[in-house]
Amino acid sequence: MTTTHRLPRATPASQGVDPESLRRLVAALDQVRDVHSLMVLRHGHVVAEAWWDPFAPDEPHQMFSVSKAVTATAIGMAVDEGLLSIDDRVVDLLPHDAPSDPDEHLAAMTVRHLLTMTSGHGTDTMNFTLRNLHRPGGSWARDILASTVIHAPGTRFVYNTGATYLLSAILHRLTGERLLDWLTPRLLDPLGISGATWEQCEQGIDVGGYGLTLTTEDLASLGQLWLQRGRWGEQQLVPAAWVDEMTSAQVDNGPDEKPDWEQGYGYQFWRCRHGASRADGAFGQFAVVWPEHDAVVVLTSGTTDTAAELDAIWDTLGGAFGPVPGAGTGGGASDAGDGPTSDAPDDLAVAVPEGRAHVVLEDFVRGSRFVLTPESGHDAASPGGPLLHWHAISVDRVDDELALTWEADAGGAARTVLCGTGRWVTGRAGLEPGEEVAVAGAAAWTGAHELTLRLVRRGTPFVLEVRLAFGGDGEGRWVEVAADQPVSFGRTDLLRATGLGVGAGV
């Protein structure tokens, strides 16, 4: 795959950055399970970048709540164009979705309250909205505005993705365009961002609070724009005063056991320690803006240990930044050219199962089809889904790779993922009915009778971890299946089942 660079590259030393500190950062992140990519910018130049196999530079990645910061940026641009004021009432901006007789709290809710997550709701209104997704004639905005506003707006911080959806719905109504289309000529095109996608609701409104997909370099460009207070080259794309407000602490969001989650909240932007701020998406999607050092740090990940990622940044880069060599004497940043960035190890990879490539048992179970019976609490009728629906599985070899095949239903189409033994193999597979997606697989025999596989859905934080424990003898073989998704918005234990073998090696 050809990698397209838009941001200038430079050696760390040319930008006054200690290369050893960057190496320590990569090493620290490598200890956090399932980091996907890293990019560090100083003075507008990329001085470090790394990708963990099977993730690659040109592949888009789900950004989750980083989307909120982009939505807030759009609001500032719309304010600058005179389309609205942040003191406008929400019920006036969405008259067709607001109740005809709003109570005093809803009537008092303004755009500013949506931006600062102080809408007055007691919980995330998106949770209620998503439960009503397929109600005929449903409207997300109507559902959110029908939710009880417990507190006076402006008095309490409650993280609320539904508030961000309302911001997107407001822009959709005022501009007559979906948010992504409105932003493309104003923001994305000037930054050189192409191919971005944004999830929509059933009414065709971009979700706003999540659903944006970008490459790592796309996110780095946005981070650099925010660092430069909305300026890009000769253009002021976003008012500088708006970026200042957006990235400053507007409301208190503490206390929290994690210090980077109690430094204050701006307009859909989190404050950090050390005078930094960040766009923050679930499972470790970060654009950290660090004005003190004229630096941006971008991460994509699939981890629940996101605090460890931020700790790694502060611990390794706190003393990494110094003056640019030759600055003020005709040298320095302007003469850095397009040099190489800091070296990253060639063997960086998302964690793969550790074990043996082959055991004797494999010769007996290879090609066998195991028909599964889910354990109680993990069947299709149990609450708390989504759950994994596998009717039958088999393990085989294709050249040097292990192949996991499953059928979702009796008589249904078989789907296969190839897995490298101790390494990632990329491809495409129908992980979900009717949809082929980019995947990667890795496997190893983690015991004489146990095969462990990791299946990555590329471009997302989601990994399916499957443990197959085989048993039995010449009279019949069986398997115990445990399938988990370590990062999830719901249950992580997707399947527990037993299966009896038929055919081939049985």
N, C-alpha and C positions, 0 to 999 in steps of 0.2 A: 504493500500500500504506500502511495506517495503522500508524504506529509507536507501540508501547506502551512508555511509560516507567515503570519501577518505582523506580529510584534517583533521589533528588532531584538536580536540575540547579542550577548556580550559576555566576556569572561567576568567572573565575579570580581577579580582584582581591579579590572578597569572601572568598575562601579563602586569601589570602596567596600566590597563585601569579602569577608574572610571565607575562602573556599572550604577550610576544614570545618567551619560551623555548618555550612550547607551539607557537607558529608555526614556530620553528626545528626542533622535533621532527618536526612533520608534514613539513616540507620535507626533512629528513634521511631520514625513512622513505620519502619519495617517490622517493628515489634508490636505494632497495633494490628490486630488481625483484620485483614481485608481492606487496606488502603488501596485505592485504584490509581490515583495520579496526583502529582504535585507540580506546581509552577510557582517560582518566586521571581518577583520583579523588583528592581531597584532603579530609580530615576528613569522609569519607562522602559527598561531593558530586561528581557528575560535572562536571569543569571543562573537559574537552576530549573530543571524539569526532569521528571521521572514518571514512568508508567510501569505499573505492575502487571505482568502477563496474567491474563489474556487481554487486558485493556490496552487501547492504542490511541495515539494522538488525534486522529481524524474521526473517531467514533463519538457520536453524541452520547450524552449521559443525562439521566433524569436528575433534575436539580431540586425537586420538592420545594421547600419553602424559601429557597433563594428566589423563587418566583415572586414572592411578596415584595422584595426590594425592587424588582423591576417594575412591578405594578405601582409602587410608591413613586418611583422615578417618573412614570407616565403621568401620575396625578400632578406632579410638579410642573411638567411640561404643559399639561392642560390648563393649569392655573395661569401659567405664563401667557398662554394664548387667549385667556379671558373666558374660558368655557365654564369655569366654576370658581368658587372660593372655598377654602377649607372650613370656613364658618357657615357654609350653606347647610341647611337641614336635610338629612337623608330622606325624610318623607316627601320633601318638595322635589328632590332629584329623581325619585322613583315613585311617582304618584300612582301609577297603575298597579304597583305591588304593595304599597303601604295600606294598612287598614284604614277604613274611612273615618274611624274615630280613635286615633292613636292615644295611648295613655301619656301622661306627662313626661315619663322617661323617654319613651320612643320619640315623642314630639321634640324633645330637646337634643336628640342625637345628631351630631354633625359629622362632616367628613373628617375633621380633626380627630374625633373620637374613634372613628374607624382606623385611621392611620396609626394611632397610638395604642390600639387594643384596649381602649377604655370605653367600649360601647355601652357598658352597663349590664351585659349579659353575665350570667353566673357560670357559664361553661361554653365550650366551643359549639357554636350553633351549626357548624358543618356536620357534626355527628348526627344531629336530628335530620338534617336535610338529606344526607345520603341514605338514611333509612327509608326515605320516601321517593327514591329515584324514579321508580317506574309507575308512580301514580298517574293515571290519565289526566292530562291537562295541568300537571304539576309545574310549579315555578320555584326555583331555588330561592330567588330573592323574596318571593312572597312567604315561603316557609321561614326564612331567617327573620323577616320583619314581623312574623306572627309569634316568634319565640318571646317568652316573657323577659322583659328588661328589668332585672331585679334591682340593680343599683342605679343611682343617678349617674348619667354619662360623665366621664371625666374623673370619677372618684376612685376607680379600682382597675388595675391591670389584670386582664384575663386573656390569655392567648387564644385567639378566636379566628380560625381560618375563614369562617363565614363572613367576618367583617371585611376581609380582603376580597372575597367574592363580590360583596356589595360595591366595593370600589371599582372593580372591573365592570360590573353591570351598569354603574353610573356612567363610566366612560363609553361603554357600548351605546347607551341611549343618547348621550350628548354628541357623539361623533358619527353615529350610524355605521360604525365599523367594529369588527372584532378587535380586541386590544392588540393582538400580534400584527394585524394588517395596518393599524394606525401607527404603531411604533416603527414599522419597517423603514419607511423613508426618513423618519425623523431621528431615529436612534440606531437601529440595527445596520442599515446600509452604510451610514458614515463610519461605523466601527468595523465594517467589513464582515459582519456576521450574516451568514446565509444558511438556510436549511434549518433554522430553529422551528420547533413545533410547540404548540401549547394545547393542552387538553381542554375540551369544551364541555359544557353541560348540554342537556338535550335541547335547550333553547338557542344553541349556537353561540353562547357567551363564553369567552375564555375564563377558566376557573379562577385565575388571578392569584390565589393563595398557594397553588402548586400546579404541576402539570407542564412546566416549561422544560424543554430539553435542549441542551447546548453542549458544545465541546468544551474541554478544559480551557483552551485558548480563548474561546468566546467569553467565558466567565472571567478570565484574566483581563480581557479588554474592558469589560464592564467595571471590574475592580479598579483598573487604572483610570477610567473615566471618573469614578467616584473620588479617587484620590486627587485627581486634578480639578475637583470641584465642578464637574460638568463640562469641562473644556476638552476639545479634541482637535488638535492641530489649530487651525485658525477659526474654528467654529465653537461657539458656546451652545452646546446641545441642550444642556439642562441649566437653569439658573443657578449660579454659584450659591446664592443665599439659600436656595431650596436644598441643595446637597448638604450644606452646613446644618440646616435644621434636621434633615432626614437622618444624619449620622450622629447627631448630638442626643444626649439623654433628655427626652421630653417628659418621661414619667418614671417613677420608681417601679422596679420589677422584682425587688427582693422581698424577703430573704430567700436564699437558695443555697443548698449544700455545695453547689459548684460555683466558684467565684465568678466565672465568666458569664453566668446567667443571672447575676444580681447587680450589674454595673449600670443599669438603666436601659430604657428602650426608647428608640427614636420613632421615625416614621417607617415601620416595618423593618427596622434595622436594629441589631443588638449592639450595645456597647460592650467592650472587652476591658480587661486590665491593660495597663501600660498605654493608656490613651488611644487605643485602637478601637475599631468598630468592625462589624461583620454582617454580611448577608449569610444566612444560616439555614441550611436545608437538612431534613431528617437523615440520619445515618452517616453524617459527616460530609456534607457538601458545603464548603466554606469559601467565601471570598473575604479575607481579612485585610482591612485597609488600615495602614499603620503610618499616619502622617509624620510622626516624629522622625522616622527614618526614610520617608519618601519611598515606602515599600508596600507591596501587595503580596499576599500569600494565598494561593488557591489550592484547594483539595477536593477530590471526589473520593468517595469511600462507600463501604457497605458494613459499617461497624456501629455497635451501640456504645462504644467507649469513646465518644466524641470529645469528652473533656481531656482525655489523654492526648488527643491530637493537638489541641490548643496548648496544653502544657508543653508538648514537644517543641512547638514554635517558640514559646517564651523562653524555655530552658536553653535552647541551642542558638537562637538568633538574638537574644537580648544584648550580647556584646559583639555581634558580628558586623555591625555597620560602622564605617569610618568615612573620612573624606575621600573624594575621588582623586586619584593621583593626577597631579598636574593641573588641577582645577585652578583657574585664574591665571594660568600661564599659557593658555592656548591649547592645552590638552584636556583630557578628561572625557566626560560623558558624551559630549558632542562628537568626539573623535573615536568612539568605541567601535564603530563599524558594526558588522554583523558576525561577530566572532562566536566561538563555541561557548556554550554554557558549562557550568560545573559538571564534572563527570559523575554519572550515577552508575552503580554496579550493573553489569549486563544481565545478571541473573535474578533481578527483582521479579517476584511473582506473588500473586495471591496464594495463600496457603493451600497446599495440595495434601491429600492423605499420605501419611508416611507408613511404609510397610514394604512388602515384597511384591515383585511383579507377577509372580506365579507361585501357586502351591499345588500339591498333588490333588487336593479336592476339586480344583477347577476342572480337571479332566473328566470328572464324574458328573458335574452339574452343568457343564457347558452345553448350551443348546436346549436344556430342559425348560419346559414351560411350567411355571408354578401358578396355580389358580389360588387367589387370595381370599381370605375371610377376615374382614376388619374386626378388631377387638371392639367391645362395647365402648361407646363414647367416641369412637373414631369412624363411625359409619356415616353414610350419606345423609341420614335423617337426624344426626345429632346436632345440637345447637353450637354456635360459636365458630362457624366456618370462616373463611372458605377452607375446605379440607381437600386433600388429594384423593382423586378417584382413580384407583388402579384396580382393575379386575384380575389381571394376570401380568407376570413379568418373566423375563428370561435374560440370561447372561451368555454372551458368546464372544468370539474373537473375530475381528476384521483386520487382517494383516497383523500389525503389532499392537493394535488398540483393543481394549475391552469395549464391548457394546452392551449397553443396557437398553432393553426393549420392553415396552409396556403397552397394554391395551386398557383403555379407560372403561370399556364396557364389553360384555360378552359378545363376540362376533364383530367388535369394532375394529377400526383401523389400528395397525401397530405403529408405534412411534419409537424411534431409536436415537440415542445420543452416544456418540463415540467418546471414549475417555482414554487419555494417555495414562500410562502407568507411571505415576510420580511426576507427571508434567501435564500441561494443558494442551488439549486439542480443540480447535475451534471449528465451528460449522453452523448449520441451521437445523432446527428441529421444531416439531409441533408440541411444545410444552403445554399449550392450552388448545382445546378443540377449535379447529378452523383457523389456526394462526401459526405460521412458522416464524420463529424469531431467531436472532443470533444467539448462539449458546457456546459454551466451552465446557469440557468435561475432563476430570482427572480422577484416577482411582488407584487403589492399592489394596493388596491383601494385608489387612491389619491383624490377622491371626490365622491360625491353621484352618479355621472354619468360618472366618469373617471377612467379607469384602466391604470396603467403605468407598463411597463415591461422592464427589462434589460436582454439582451441575450449576454453572453460573449462567444466568441470563444477562448477557453482555449489555452494557449501557444502563444497567440498573444496579442497585445494591443487593439484589436478591440472589441467594444461593440456596439450592436444594441439597441438603446433606442426607445421604441414604446409607443406612447400615443394613447389610444382608448377612444374617447368621444362619448358616446351613447345618443341617443335621440329618440323621437317618442312616440307612445301610442299604444293602442290596435289595431289600424288599420294598424300599420306598424312601424317597428323600423329601425333606420339608425345609422350609425357610421361614425365618422370622424377619419381618420388615419393620424398620423404624425410619421414618422420613421426617425431617425437620427443616424449617426455614429460620435460621438464627436471627435475622432481622425481619421484623414484620410489624404491621399496624394492628394485628390481631394475634391469634394463637400461633405459636411457633411449632407446636407438635402437630404435624399435618396428617400423619398416618401411622398407626400401629396395626400390623396384620400378621397372620400366619398363612402359609401356603403349602399345598401338597403338589409335588412334582409329577408331571406326565411327559412322556416322550423322551427322545434323545438319550442323554446320559443317565436317566433314572433307572 
